[in-house]
Amino acid sequence: MRFSVLANAAFASSALAIPSSLNSAIAPRQEGACLTRAEAKEIVDIYVQLIANYTDEVCAKYCASDFVDRSDSINTFIFTPLGQPTFATKEIFMAAQNANPPFPVVVDSIDAVDCEAGITIIGTTKREGYAQIKSLDVEFNSLIWLLNMGGNYTWEG
């Protein structure tokens, strides 16, 4: 599986809507602000481990206690309403990941580092003194976009 991560990381406590590059140009970076590019790269590497080569040890350390994963693509297949959590807790996510075999994932690029926008959004926190993943919004909500653009979708089953 190959994909790009666009605008991928935000601190959960941050409400900034300014791209990190512009934000750093107009104000000094403060604790709780958007991730640096280096921090984002570390989080993306952890994300790849979580979805492609999962171990409980990685999630135990790098998934925050209030972790949640949302994927409308998966929700479509499991008949869960769009926008709802796919894996609502860290424990549910861990159990699901343990049931899946490893598979190759290559991140072609981190196209942007922003506070809260993009195709894959990795929400983060620094509660333990280092960056942890608080939430995963795995892809663009293409079905919601379709509906917002006047399209329609009928659930099977």
Backbone as CSV, one residue per row, in Angstrom:
resi,resn,N_x,N_y,N_z,CA_x,CA_y,CA_z,C_x,C_y,C_z
1,MET,0.859,-1.163,0.000,0.000,0.000,0.000,0.905,1.225,0.000
2,ARG,0.675,2.133,-0.928,1.443,3.372,-1.016,0.489,4.537,-0.856
3,PHE,0.904,5.544,-0.100,0.056,6.713,0.053,0.872,7.898,0.525
4,SER,0.298,9.048,0.346,0.895,10.269,0.854,0.115,10.710,2.068
5,VAL,0.793,11.339,2.981,0.141,11.903,4.151,0.139,13.411,3.951
6,LEU,-1.036,14.000,3.953,-1.183,15.427,3.726,-1.623,16.087,5.005
7,ALA,-0.895,17.100,5.400,-1.289,17.894,6.564,-1.678,16.993,7.709
8,ASN,-0.693,16.314,8.271,-1.009,15.140,9.048,-1.031,15.255,10.550
9,ALA,-0.639,16.332,11.172,-0.473,16.249,12.614,-0.956,17.495,13.327
10,ALA,-1.634,17.273,14.449,-2.126,18.392,15.251,-2.104,18.005,16.711
11,PHE,-1.720,18.914,17.581,-1.850,18.662,19.003,-3.314,18.791,19.354
12,ALA,-3.801,17.877,20.145,-5.212,17.874,20.509,-5.606,19.167,21.219
13,SER,-4.687,19.761,21.935,-5.013,20.978,22.672,-4.976,22.220,21.793
14,SER,-4.528,22.083,20.572,-4.377,23.236,19.699,-5.674,23.564,18.976
15,ALA,-6.005,24.834,18.935,-7.165,25.277,18.171,-6.721,26.167,17.019
16,LEU,-5.438,26.181,16.743,-4.921,27.020,15.674,-5.405,26.534,14.322
17,ALA,-5.713,27.450,13.444,-6.127,27.076,12.100,-5.142,27.603,11.069
18,ILE,-4.034,28.129,11.525,-3.019,28.697,10.650,-2.023,27.608,10.304
19,PRO,-1.665,27.424,9.030,-0.645,26.441,8.693,0.626,26.706,9.490
20,SER,1.326,25.622,9.870,2.489,25.777,10.737,3.556,26.661,10.129
21,SER,3.745,26.618,8.811,4.762,27.457,8.196,4.423,28.938,8.346
22,LEU,3.152,29.292,8.176,2.732,30.680,8.345,2.742,31.062,9.815
23,ASN,2.282,30.150,10.667,2.254,30.414,12.097,3.644,30.728,12.621
24,SER,4.662,29.938,12.205,6.012,30.174,12.702,6.578,31.490,12.188
25,ALA,6.069,31.961,11.060,6.541,33.232,10.518,5.978,34.418,11.282
26,ILE,4.797,34.240,11.920,4.187,35.383,12.586,4.244,35.310,14.106
27,ALA,4.577,34.135,14.654,4.650,34.009,16.107,5.609,32.889,16.470
28,PRO,6.322,33.019,17.585,7.209,31.932,17.990,6.404,30.688,18.351
29,ARG,6.998,29.524,18.104,6.328,28.263,18.402,6.229,28.082,19.908
30,GLN,5.033,27.758,20.376,4.807,27.538,21.791,4.458,26.079,22.021
31,GLU,4.707,25.592,23.246,4.315,24.229,23.585,2.815,24.088,23.346
32,GLY,2.398,23.014,22.715,0.994,22.806,22.409,0.638,23.281,21.009
33,ALA,1.576,23.954,20.331,1.323,24.397,18.959,1.516,23.208,18.021
34,CYS,1.355,23.442,16.737,1.486,22.375,15.749,2.854,21.717,15.824
35,LEU,2.913,20.487,15.340,4.168,19.758,15.317,5.153,20.372,14.337
36,THR,6.427,20.201,14.619,7.447,20.557,13.642,7.455,19.468,12.579
37,ARG,8.139,19.702,11.465,8.234,18.689,10.413,8.928,17.435,10.952
38,ALA,9.961,17.583,11.774,10.668,16.424,12.342,9.748,15.625,13.263
39,GLU,8.977,16.313,14.101,8.029,15.624,14.980,6.958,14.912,14.153
40,ALA,6.494,15.558,13.095,5.490,14.941,12.224,6.045,13.682,11.583
41,LYS,7.290,13.699,11.154,7.929,12.518,10.551,7.964,11.374,11.560
42,GLU,8.308,11.671,12.813,8.322,10.634,13.853,6.928,10.038,14.052
43,ILE,5.914,10.891,14.104,4.539,10.417,14.295,4.079,9.586,13.101
44,VAL,4.428,9.987,11.891,4.060,9.210,10.701,4.729,7.840,10.744
45,ASP,5.984,7.777,11.179,6.671,6.488,11.313,5.949,5.588,12.317
46,ILE,5.482,6.162,13.425,4.723,5.404,14.417,3.393,4.947,13.821
47,TYR,2.735,5.835,13.083,1.469,5.499,12.414,1.646,4.297,11.490
48,VAL,2.719,4.276,10.710,2.978,3.155,9.808,3.118,1.864,10.610
49,GLN,3.824,1.929,11.739,3.951,0.741,12.588,2.575,0.293,13.103
50,LEU,1.729,1.254,13.465,0.415,0.915,14.010,-0.496,0.242,12.996
51,ILE,-0.417,0.644,11.733,-1.346,0.063,10.761,-0.739,-1.059,9.928
52,ALA,0.586,-1.106,9.785,1.184,-2.072,8.875,1.971,-3.175,9.571
53,ASN,2.604,-2.862,10.670,3.455,-3.831,11.356,3.202,-3.714,12.847
54,TYR,1.948,-3.915,13.219,1.456,-3.626,14.558,2.078,-4.500,15.646
55,THR,2.391,-3.871,16.778,2.716,-4.576,18.016,2.032,-3.838,19.161
56,ASP,1.615,-4.582,20.174,0.992,-3.964,21.345,1.925,-2.965,22.015
57,GLU,3.231,-3.245,21.995,4.200,-2.365,22.654,4.182,-0.963,22.053
58,VAL,4.079,-0.886,20.734,4.054,0.431,20.077,2.798,1.195,20.484
59,CYS,1.645,0.533,20.429,0.405,1.225,20.784,0.365,1.550,22.275
60,ALA,0.875,0.653,23.117,0.880,0.918,24.561,1.617,2.212,24.867
61,LYS,2.698,2.468,24.141,3.484,3.682,24.385,2.946,4.890,23.629
62,TYR,2.588,4.702,22.369,2.316,5.850,21.507,0.841,6.118,21.220
63,CYS,-0.084,5.278,21.702,-1.505,5.578,21.584,-1.949,6.183,22.913
64,ALA,-2.482,7.378,22.886,-2.928,8.044,24.110,-4.055,7.239,24.756
65,SER,-4.278,7.454,26.040,-5.308,6.696,26.764,-6.708,6.939,26.196
66,ASP,-6.935,8.123,25.614,-8.241,8.428,25.024,-8.215,8.335,23.493
67,PHE,-7.379,7.451,22.966,-7.206,7.205,21.540,-8.527,6.822,20.873
68,VAL,-8.734,7.304,19.638,-9.886,6.915,18.822,-9.441,6.884,17.356
69,ASP,-9.988,5.954,16.583,-9.679,5.824,15.161,-10.976,5.936,14.380
70,ARG,-10.975,6.780,13.332,-12.133,6.930,12.460,-11.707,6.667,11.016
71,SER,-12.473,5.829,10.322,-12.246,5.570,8.908,-13.583,5.328,8.242
72,ASP,-14.046,6.303,7.475,-15.324,6.141,6.798,-15.292,5.017,5.771
73,SER,-14.127,4.744,5.198,-14.045,3.619,4.267,-14.339,2.309,4.987
74,ILE,-13.723,2.103,6.147,-13.991,0.890,6.926,-15.435,0.914,7.421
75,ASN,-15.902,2.074,7.897,-17.278,2.170,8.383,-18.283,1.748,7.321
76,THR,-18.007,2.064,6.076,-18.897,1.668,4.986,-19.011,0.148,4.916
77,PHE,-17.888,-0.546,5.065,-17.887,-2.005,4.977,-18.499,-2.682,6.191
78,ILE,-18.432,-2.050,7.358,-18.955,-2.691,8.571,-20.300,-2.084,8.992
79,PHE,-20.898,-1.292,8.098,-22.222,-0.702,8.302,-22.300,0.139,9.574
80,THR,-21.256,0.935,9.793,-21.220,1.905,10.884,-21.476,3.274,10.272
81,PRO,-22.284,4.112,10.894,-22.567,5.431,10.312,-21.288,6.231,10.042
82,LEU,-21.302,6.938,8.938,-20.156,7.761,8.557,-19.868,8.796,9.632
83,GLY,-18.591,9.035,9.865,-18.165,10.021,10.845,-18.068,9.478,12.258
84,GLN,-18.595,8.282,12.491,-18.532,7.670,13.820,-17.178,6.978,14.000
85,PRO,-16.751,6.786,15.240,-15.498,6.059,15.453,-15.572,4.650,14.883
86,THR,-14.509,4.246,14.220,-14.378,2.875,13.741,-13.893,2.001,14.893
87,PHE,-12.903,2.514,15.613,-12.382,1.876,16.822,-12.443,2.948,17.904
88,ALA,-13.431,2.870,18.767,-13.735,3.957,19.701,-12.774,4.052,20.880
89,THR,-12.018,3.000,21.146,-11.072,3.040,22.261,-9.745,2.427,21.843
90,LYS,-8.741,2.707,22.622,-7.414,2.135,22.408,-7.491,0.604,22.462
91,GLU,-8.246,0.073,23.409,-8.342,-1.375,23.571,-9.015,-2.053,22.371
92,ILE,-10.073,-1.444,21.849,-10.747,-2.000,20.662,-9.811,-1.964,19.464
93,PHE,-9.082,-0.850,19.295,-8.112,-0.728,18.208,-7.044,-1.811,18.323
94,MET,-6.510,-2.003,19.537,-5.449,-2.988,19.742,-5.935,-4.392,19.391
95,ALA,-7.135,-4.750,19.815,-7.681,-6.065,19.503,-7.851,-6.256,17.997
96,ALA,-8.343,-5.234,17.315,-8.533,-5.316,15.866,-7.192,-5.447,15.147
97,GLN,-6.210,-4.668,15.559,-4.908,-4.724,14.904,-4.220,-6.068,15.138
98,ASN,-4.406,-6.660,16.297,-3.820,-7.975,16.572,-4.401,-9.053,15.685
99,ALA,-5.605,-8.842,15.152,-6.254,-9.831,14.290,-5.790,-9.728,12.837
100,ASN,-5.031,-8.686,12.504,-4.599,-8.475,11.125,-3.129,-8.828,10.945
101,PRO,-2.789,-9.506,9.850,-1.375,-9.792,9.582,-0.647,-8.527,9.129
102,PRO,0.677,-8.478,9.310,1.443,-7.325,8.812,1.316,-7.220,7.289
103,PHE,1.427,-6.002,6.783,1.416,-5.783,5.342,2.286,-4.562,5.041
104,PRO,2.834,-4.491,3.831,3.748,-3.388,3.518,3.011,-2.069,3.298
105,VAL,3.543,-1.022,3.881,3.055,0.343,3.668,4.274,1.214,3.390
106,VAL,4.182,2.003,2.342,5.233,2.945,2.008,4.617,4.333,1.973
107,VAL,5.135,5.248,2.775,4.686,6.636,2.735,5.562,7.338,1.715
108,ASP,4.959,7.757,0.614,5.712,8.420,-0.438,6.192,9.803,-0.011
109,SER,5.357,10.507,0.752,5.747,11.849,1.167,4.842,12.329,2.282
110,ILE,5.351,13.290,3.027,4.531,14.059,3.954,4.386,15.400,3.256
111,ASP,3.227,15.586,2.651,3.043,16.734,1.772,2.928,18.054,2.506
112,ALA,2.447,18.027,3.717,2.302,19.264,4.483,2.184,18.908,5.950
113,VAL,2.576,19.826,6.788,2.363,19.685,8.219,1.529,20.885,8.623
114,ASP,0.346,20.633,9.123,-0.620,21.676,9.427,-1.257,21.346,10.761
115,CYS,-2.044,22.248,11.274,-2.683,21.986,12.566,-3.830,21.003,12.453
116,GLU,-4.740,21.186,11.533,-5.886,20.290,11.446,-6.504,20.320,10.063
117,ALA,-5.857,19.721,9.093,-6.424,19.629,7.751,-5.749,18.503,7.024
118,GLY,-6.415,17.915,6.060,-5.740,16.960,5.221,-6.453,15.646,5.025
119,ILE,-5.802,14.759,4.322,-6.354,13.458,3.989,-6.200,12.507,5.167
120,THR,-5.050,12.460,5.769,-4.835,11.674,6.982,-4.455,12.640,8.077
121,ILE,-5.266,12.682,9.107,-4.994,13.579,10.227,-4.631,12.720,11.426
122,ILE,-3.456,12.958,11.967,-3.012,12.263,13.159,-3.029,13.286,14.285
123,GLY,-4.048,13.209,15.133,-4.141,14.103,16.282,-3.188,13.628,17.358
124,THR,-2.446,14.522,17.971,-1.443,14.125,18.953,-1.591,14.868,20.269
125,THR,-0.907,14.348,21.257,-0.844,14.964,22.576,0.555,14.737,23.129
126,LYS,0.941,15.495,24.137,2.238,15.284,24.782,2.056,15.039,26.275
127,ARG,1.008,14.339,26.653,0.721,14.104,28.069,1.812,13.341,28.804
128,GLU,2.484,12.425,28.146,3.506,11.610,28.791,4.898,12.214,28.629
129,GLY,4.984,13.430,28.112,6.274,14.069,27.898,6.845,13.855,26.510
130,TYR,6.161,13.085,25.696,6.565,12.870,24.307,5.282,12.771,23.481
131,ALA,5.421,12.900,22.173,4.249,12.878,21.306,3.614,11.498,21.302
132,GLN,2.289,11.471,21.514,1.497,10.258,21.419,0.355,10.522,20.450
133,ILE,-0.138,9.471,19.823,-1.269,9.602,18.909,-2.552,9.556,19.719
134,LYS,-3.366,10.603,19.563,-4.651,10.681,20.254,-5.784,10.230,19.340
135,SER,-5.683,10.563,18.049,-6.741,10.183,17.125,-6.186,9.980,15.732
136,LEU,-6.838,9.103,14.992,-6.531,8.880,13.583,-7.788,9.134,12.782
137,ASP,-7.718,10.041,11.850,-8.769,10.218,10.856,-8.098,9.808,9.557
138,VAL,-8.384,8.583,9.143,-7.543,7.881,8.200,-7.601,8.401,6.775
139,GLU,-8.697,8.957,6.361,-8.737,9.465,4.996,-9.783,10.546,4.853
140,PHE,-9.728,11.178,3.731,-10.716,12.166,3.342,-12.095,11.518,3.400
141,ASN,-13.064,12.187,3.974,-14.423,11.654,4.053,-15.102,11.787,2.691
142,SER,-14.715,10.899,1.774,-15.176,11.016,0.390,-16.682,10.848,0.252
143,LEU,-17.295,10.019,1.083,-18.749,9.860,0.975,-19.480,11.109,1.462
144,ILE,-19.003,11.726,2.533,-19.599,12.980,2.995,-19.416,14.060,1.929
145,TRP,-18.233,14.111,1.321,-17.987,15.076,0.241,-18.980,14.845,-0.893
146,LEU,-19.178,13.578,-1.283,-20.127,13.256,-2.348,-21.517,13.775,-2.009
147,LEU,-21.975,13.520,-0.785,-23.300,13.983,-0.367,-23.373,15.511,-0.357
148,ASN,-22.314,16.158,0.150,-22.290,17.624,0.177,-22.301,18.235,-1.223
149,MET,-21.784,17.496,-2.200,-21.744,17.983,-3.577,-23.019,17.629,-4.339
150,GLY,-24.025,17.087,-3.635,-25.300,16.776,-4.281,-25.425,15.349,-4.757
151,GLY,-24.410,14.530,-4.526,-24.474,13.123,-4.922,-25.309,12.328,-3.925
152,ASN,-25.402,11.026,-4.161,-26.130,10.187,-3.228,-25.438,8.849,-3.073
153,TYR,-25.771,8.161,-1.998,-25.202,6.861,-1.707,-26.269,6.046,-0.981
154,THR,-26.442,4.799,-1.363,-27.408,3.909,-0.724,-26.641,2.785,-0.065
155,TRP,-26.867,2.599,1.241,-26.246,1.512,1.970,-26.733,0.182,1.426
156,GLU,-25.824,-0.747,1.238,-26.178,-2.102,0.826,-26.643,-2.877,2.051
157,GLY,-27.612,-3.757,1.885,-28.019,-4.650,2.979,-29.090,-4.167,3.840
